[in-house]
Amino acid sequence: MPNYVTVSGVQYDILASTLRILRDKEVDNTFRNIPLLEACQRYGNIEQTDGGSYIDAPVILTDHSTITQLTTGYESINLAVKDPLRTANYKWCDFIAPVVLTEKEELSNKGERAIIRIAEARMKSVMGMLKREFEKQIVAGSSTVLTDLESLYYGGSAGFQGWMQDSNFGSQDNSVGNIAKSSFPTSWQNQVSRITTYSTGELQAAMTDLYINSQIYAPEGEIDIILCSPASYKAYKQELFDKERYTSVAAEKDMAGRLVLMFNGAAMYVEPYLLDSAGASGLPAYAAGGGASGNYIHMYMLNSKLFNMYFDRDAYFTLGDMERISGYAALSANLMTRTQLTTQNLSGHGIIVSDSQTF
């Protein structure tokens, strides 16, 4: 007879299998509850690769050739061509999170169902933590544990490779994916609209300007996700009055079933890490002038077709075996992940900024 090792009567392999099933469910929940990542999944932009030191992500930044119109049929053809493909280089964000059960918990919770419930609770807690840290870093660059994950928020600090600058389109100067924005002023720079108030239609006008500009320069798709500070979402809602329209995203776009406001077909979400002055840390602010004289982000307007989320195929929330921890009265299964967020083009995204947090 095989000598199965058990945890309070539960075979290790059964417990590990249960955790992996729950892991898959919680990974799906994580994607569904972060709108940008859900959209990446919906458009097939979750990619698993074979690792390596860096991610080489293809981007299209220039036209390949020119067009020659034929009137007589004898026109000379301009054969001058360019390679439109460039490669953006991103380093991986590697992290590990343990799912731990102590021997005391084993002794206090006899029986298969009891110990599996504890393991399930631990897995949900770990995945909930990862969801929060993913969102904090992507939106505000404020995670203290996933600092290698790319962020939409630039912040102006040296060495911080965020994407969205508040400088005017065409004059931005940071680098994303080791490609200098200044080298491609119409394709590798984000759109910017500025507001001084939420009232008198100014917010909607700024959103419309940014939407149009992104359509002009984006190679494909359109803005379909808008992440809003609580105050800007409320202001937009108040402007709509009886014109407002809600839609169930689950019914139309297969997200998490939330009711959201719409703008030109784009789903608008209240983003908990775009905090107004009532929040713990205030809106993410750019460094120009610092403090109240800097620009604050009120909205991200994003074209989700231009994003990719890469995973190392050997570290896609990979759960190791449950093992005893040397020197501790506990056992652990480690959840290993190697990932990175990338974009194919920056000109299809933008930010709404102001030099004030509130109005």
C-alpha positions as CSV (number, residue, x, y, z in Angstrom):
1,M,0.0,0.0,0.0
2,P,1.3,3.5,-0.8
3,N,2.4,5.5,2.2
4,Y,0.3,8.7,1.7
5,V,1.3,11.8,3.8
6,T,-1.8,13.5,5.2
7,V,-2.8,16.8,6.7
8,S,-5.4,16.1,9.4
9,G,-6.5,13.1,7.4
10,V,-6.4,14.9,4.0
11,Q,-3.9,13.5,1.6
12,Y,-1.4,16.1,0.4
13,D,-2.2,15.4,-3.3
14,I,-6.0,15.9,-2.6
15,L,-5.3,19.1,-0.7
16,A,-3.0,20.4,-3.5
17,S,-5.5,19.5,-6.1
18,T,-8.2,21.4,-4.2
19,L,-6.0,24.4,-3.9
20,R,-5.2,24.4,-7.6
21,I,-8.9,24.3,-8.6
22,L,-9.6,27.2,-6.2
23,R,-6.5,29.0,-7.6
24,D,-7.9,28.9,-11.1
25,K,-11.2,30.3,-9.9
26,E,-9.6,33.1,-8.0
27,V,-7.3,34.0,-10.9
28,D,-10.4,34.4,-13.0
29,N,-12.0,36.5,-10.3
30,T,-8.9,38.7,-10.2
31,F,-9.0,39.4,-13.9
32,R,-12.8,40.0,-13.9
33,N,-12.5,42.6,-11.1
34,I,-9.7,44.7,-12.6
35,P,-11.3,46.2,-15.7
36,L,-8.1,46.6,-17.7
37,L,-7.0,43.0,-17.1
38,E,-10.4,41.6,-17.9
39,A,-10.3,43.4,-21.2
40,C,-6.9,42.0,-21.9
41,Q,-8.3,38.5,-21.3
42,R,-11.4,39.3,-23.4
43,Y,-9.4,40.3,-26.4
44,G,-7.0,37.4,-26.2
45,N,-4.2,39.7,-25.0
46,I,-3.1,37.5,-22.1
47,E,0.1,35.9,-23.5
48,Q,2.2,33.1,-22.1
49,T,5.8,33.0,-23.2
50,D,8.9,30.9,-22.5
51,G,10.5,33.3,-20.0
52,G,13.9,34.8,-20.6
53,S,15.5,37.8,-18.9
54,Y,13.3,40.4,-20.6
55,I,10.0,40.6,-22.5
56,D,10.5,41.7,-26.1
57,A,7.1,43.1,-27.0
58,P,6.6,44.2,-30.7
59,V,5.1,47.7,-31.3
60,I,4.2,49.5,-34.5
61,L,5.4,53.1,-34.4
62,T,5.9,54.2,-38.1
63,D,4.4,53.5,-41.5
64,H,6.1,50.9,-43.6
65,S,5.9,52.6,-47.0
66,T,4.2,55.4,-49.0
67,I,1.3,55.2,-51.4
68,T,1.7,56.0,-55.1
69,Q,-1.6,56.9,-56.9
70,L,-1.7,55.6,-60.4
71,T,-3.3,58.1,-62.9
72,T,-1.6,57.3,-66.2
73,G,0.0,54.0,-65.1
74,Y,3.5,55.4,-65.8
75,E,4.1,57.0,-62.4
76,S,7.3,56.0,-60.6
77,I,6.7,54.1,-57.4
78,N,8.4,55.3,-54.2
79,L,10.2,52.2,-53.0
80,A,11.6,53.9,-49.9
81,V,10.4,51.7,-47.0
82,K,10.8,51.7,-43.2
83,D,10.6,48.8,-40.8
84,P,7.5,49.7,-38.8
85,L,8.2,47.2,-36.1
86,R,10.1,48.1,-33.0
87,T,10.7,46.0,-30.0
88,A,9.9,47.4,-26.5
89,N,11.9,45.7,-23.7
90,Y,10.4,45.2,-20.3
91,K,11.9,43.4,-17.4
92,W,9.8,40.8,-15.6
93,C,7.9,41.4,-12.4
94,D,8.6,38.2,-10.3
95,F,6.8,37.5,-7.1
96,I,5.9,34.6,-4.8
97,A,3.2,34.3,-2.2
98,P,2.9,31.4,0.2
99,V,-0.3,29.7,1.3
100,V,0.4,28.5,4.8
101,L,-1.2,26.1,7.2
102,T,0.1,25.7,10.8
103,E,0.2,22.5,12.8
104,K,-2.0,24.3,15.4
105,E,-4.7,24.8,12.8
106,E,-4.4,21.1,11.8
107,L,-4.9,20.0,15.5
108,S,-7.8,22.5,15.9
109,N,-9.6,21.5,12.7
110,K,-10.0,17.8,12.4
111,G,-11.5,16.2,9.4
112,E,-11.2,16.7,5.6
113,R,-13.8,19.4,5.1
114,A,-12.5,21.5,8.0
115,I,-8.9,21.7,6.8
116,I,-9.9,22.2,3.2
117,R,-12.1,25.2,4.3
118,I,-9.0,26.7,6.0
119,A,-6.9,26.1,2.9
120,E,-9.6,27.7,0.7
121,A,-9.7,30.8,3.0
122,R,-6.0,31.1,2.8
123,M,-6.0,30.9,-1.0
124,K,-8.8,33.5,-1.3
125,S,-6.8,35.8,1.0
126,V,-3.6,35.5,-1.0
127,M,-5.4,36.2,-4.3
128,G,-7.3,39.1,-2.8
129,M,-4.0,40.6,-1.7
130,L,-2.5,40.1,-5.2
131,K,-5.6,41.7,-6.8
132,R,-5.2,44.8,-4.6
133,E,-1.4,45.1,-5.2
134,F,-1.9,44.6,-9.0
135,E,-4.5,47.4,-9.1
136,K,-2.5,49.8,-6.8
137,Q,0.6,49.5,-8.9
138,I,-1.0,49.7,-12.4
139,V,-3.2,52.7,-11.5
140,A,-1.1,54.7,-9.0
141,G,2.3,53.1,-8.8
142,S,1.8,52.8,-5.1
143,S,2.4,49.1,-4.4
144,T,5.3,48.5,-2.1
145,V,5.7,44.8,-3.1
146,L,5.1,44.8,-6.9
147,T,7.3,47.7,-7.8
148,D,8.7,46.0,-10.9
149,L,5.2,45.9,-12.4
150,E,4.6,48.6,-15.1
151,S,2.3,51.5,-14.1
152,L,0.1,53.9,-16.0
153,Y,1.2,56.6,-13.5
154,Y,4.6,58.2,-14.3
155,G,4.9,60.4,-11.3
156,G,8.0,62.2,-12.5
157,S,10.4,60.4,-10.2
158,A,13.8,59.3,-11.5
159,G,14.0,55.7,-12.5
160,F,10.2,55.2,-12.3
161,Q,9.1,53.8,-15.6
162,G,5.4,54.8,-15.6
163,W,3.7,55.5,-18.8
164,M,1.4,58.5,-18.7
165,Q,3.0,62.0,-18.6
166,D,1.1,65.2,-18.1
167,S,3.2,67.1,-20.7
168,N,1.5,68.0,-23.9
169,F,1.2,65.4,-26.6
170,G,4.4,65.5,-28.8
171,S,6.6,67.0,-26.1
172,Q,6.9,64.1,-23.6
173,D,10.4,62.9,-22.7
174,N,10.4,59.8,-20.6
175,S,11.0,56.2,-21.9
176,V,8.6,53.3,-21.9
177,G,9.9,49.8,-22.7
178,N,13.3,51.3,-23.3
179,I,11.9,53.4,-26.2
180,A,12.2,57.2,-25.8
181,K,9.0,59.0,-26.3
182,S,10.8,61.9,-28.0
183,S,11.8,59.5,-30.8
184,F,8.2,58.9,-31.8
185,P,6.2,62.0,-31.0
186,T,2.9,60.8,-32.7
187,S,2.8,57.1,-31.7
188,W,4.7,56.7,-28.4
189,Q,3.2,59.5,-26.4
190,N,-0.1,59.6,-24.4
191,Q,-2.9,62.0,-24.9
192,V,-3.6,64.7,-22.3
193,S,-6.6,66.9,-21.6
194,R,-6.8,69.5,-18.9
195,I,-9.7,70.8,-16.8
196,T,-10.1,73.6,-14.3
197,T,-13.6,72.6,-13.1
198,Y,-16.1,69.8,-13.3
199,S,-19.0,72.1,-14.1
200,T,-20.5,73.8,-17.2
201,G,-19.7,70.8,-19.5
202,E,-15.9,71.3,-19.2
203,L,-15.3,67.7,-18.1
204,Q,-17.3,66.2,-21.0
205,A,-15.6,68.5,-23.4
206,A,-12.1,67.4,-22.2
207,M,-13.1,63.8,-22.4
208,T,-14.4,64.3,-26.0
209,D,-11.2,66.0,-27.1
210,L,-9.1,63.2,-25.7
211,Y,-11.4,60.6,-27.3
212,I,-11.1,62.2,-30.7
213,N,-7.3,62.7,-30.5
214,S,-6.8,59.1,-29.5
215,Q,-8.9,58.0,-32.5
216,I,-6.7,60.0,-34.8
217,Y,-3.4,58.4,-33.7
218,A,-4.3,54.9,-32.4
219,P,-3.5,52.2,-34.9
220,E,-6.6,50.2,-33.9
221,G,-9.5,50.1,-31.5
222,E,-10.8,53.0,-29.5
223,I,-11.1,54.1,-25.9
224,D,-13.3,51.5,-24.2
225,I,-12.3,51.8,-20.5
226,I,-12.3,54.9,-18.4
227,L,-11.0,54.8,-14.8
228,C,-12.3,57.7,-12.8
229,S,-11.6,59.2,-9.4
230,P,-14.7,59.1,-7.2
231,A,-15.2,62.8,-7.6
232,S,-14.9,62.9,-11.4
233,Y,-17.3,59.9,-11.7
234,K,-19.9,61.7,-9.5
235,A,-19.4,64.9,-11.5
236,Y,-20.0,63.1,-14.8
237,K,-23.0,61.4,-13.5
238,Q,-24.5,64.7,-12.2
239,E,-23.9,66.3,-15.7
240,L,-25.9,63.6,-17.4
241,F,-29.1,64.0,-15.3
242,D,-32.0,62.4,-17.2
243,K,-29.7,61.5,-20.1
244,E,-27.7,59.1,-18.1
245,R,-27.6,55.5,-19.2
246,Y,-26.5,52.4,-17.3
247,T,-25.6,49.1,-18.9
248,S,-24.9,45.7,-17.4
249,V,-21.4,45.0,-18.6
250,A,-21.9,41.3,-17.9
251,A,-24.6,41.2,-20.5
252,E,-22.8,43.3,-23.1
253,K,-19.1,42.8,-22.5
254,D,-18.8,39.8,-20.3
255,M,-17.2,41.6,-17.3
256,A,-18.1,41.1,-13.7
257,G,-21.7,42.3,-13.8
258,R,-21.2,45.7,-12.5
259,L,-23.5,48.6,-13.5
260,V,-21.4,51.4,-15.1
261,L,-21.8,54.7,-16.8
262,M,-21.0,54.9,-20.5
263,F,-19.2,57.5,-22.6
264,N,-19.1,56.9,-26.3
265,G,-19.4,53.2,-25.7
266,A,-16.6,53.2,-23.1
267,A,-17.4,51.7,-19.7
268,M,-16.6,54.1,-16.8
269,Y,-15.5,52.7,-13.5
270,V,-14.8,54.3,-10.1
271,E,-11.2,53.5,-9.4
272,P,-10.5,53.1,-5.7
273,Y,-6.8,54.1,-6.1
274,L,-7.6,57.4,-7.8
275,L,-8.6,58.9,-4.5
276,D,-9.9,62.5,-4.2
277,S,-9.0,64.6,-1.2
278,A,-11.3,62.5,1.0
279,G,-9.0,59.5,0.4
280,A,-6.0,58.5,2.5
281,S,-3.4,59.9,0.1
282,G,-5.1,62.0,-2.4
283,L,-5.0,61.7,-6.2
284,P,-1.8,60.7,-7.9
285,A,0.1,63.9,-8.6
286,Y,2.8,64.8,-11.0
287,A,6.0,66.3,-9.8
288,A,5.8,69.6,-11.7
289,G,5.7,72.2,-9.0
290,G,4.9,69.5,-6.4
291,G,1.9,69.4,-4.0
292,A,-1.0,71.6,-4.9
293,S,0.7,73.2,-7.9
294,G,1.3,69.9,-9.6
295,N,-1.2,68.2,-12.0
296,Y,-3.5,65.5,-10.5
297,I,-4.9,62.6,-12.4
298,H,-8.7,62.6,-12.5
299,M,-9.3,60.0,-15.2
300,Y,-7.4,57.4,-17.3
301,M,-9.0,56.9,-20.7
302,L,-7.7,53.6,-22.2
303,N,-7.8,51.6,-25.4
304,S,-7.7,48.1,-24.0
305,K,-6.9,46.5,-27.4
306,L,-3.5,48.1,-27.2
307,F,-2.5,46.4,-23.9
308,N,-0.9,43.0,-23.4
309,M,-0.4,41.1,-20.1
310,Y,2.6,38.7,-20.4
311,F,3.2,35.7,-18.2
312,D,6.0,33.2,-18.1
313,R,4.2,29.9,-19.0
314,D,6.1,28.2,-16.1
315,A,5.1,30.9,-13.6
316,Y,1.4,31.6,-14.3
317,F,0.2,31.7,-10.7
318,T,2.0,28.3,-10.5
319,L,1.2,26.6,-7.2
320,G,3.9,24.4,-5.8
321,D,3.5,21.3,-3.6
322,M,2.4,21.6,0.0
323,E,5.5,21.0,2.0
324,R,6.6,21.1,5.6
325,I,8.6,24.3,6.4
326,S,11.9,23.5,8.0
327,G,12.2,25.0,11.5
328,Y,8.5,25.9,11.7
329,A,5.4,24.0,12.9
330,A,3.7,24.7,9.5
331,L,3.5,23.7,5.9
332,S,3.3,25.8,2.8
333,A,2.6,25.8,-0.9
334,N,4.2,28.7,-2.8
335,L,2.3,30.6,-5.5
336,M,4.9,31.8,-8.1
337,T,4.2,34.4,-10.8
338,R,6.3,36.1,-13.4
339,T,4.3,38.8,-15.3
340,Q,4.4,42.2,-16.9
341,L,1.9,44.7,-18.4
342,T,2.9,46.1,-21.9
343,T,1.3,48.4,-24.5
344,Q,1.6,48.2,-28.3
345,N,1.0,52.0,-28.7
346,L,0.7,54.9,-26.3
347,S,-1.2,57.4,-28.5
348,G,-4.5,55.5,-28.0
349,H,-4.5,56.2,-24.3
350,G,-4.8,59.4,-22.3
351,I,-5.3,61.2,-19.0
352,I,-7.6,64.0,-17.7
353,V,-5.5,66.2,-15.4
354,S,-6.0,69.4,-13.4
355,D,-3.8,71.4,-11.0
356,S,-6.5,70.9,-8.4
357,Q,-7.6,67.8,-6.6
358,T,-11.2,69.0,-6.0
359,F,-13.4,71.8,-7.3
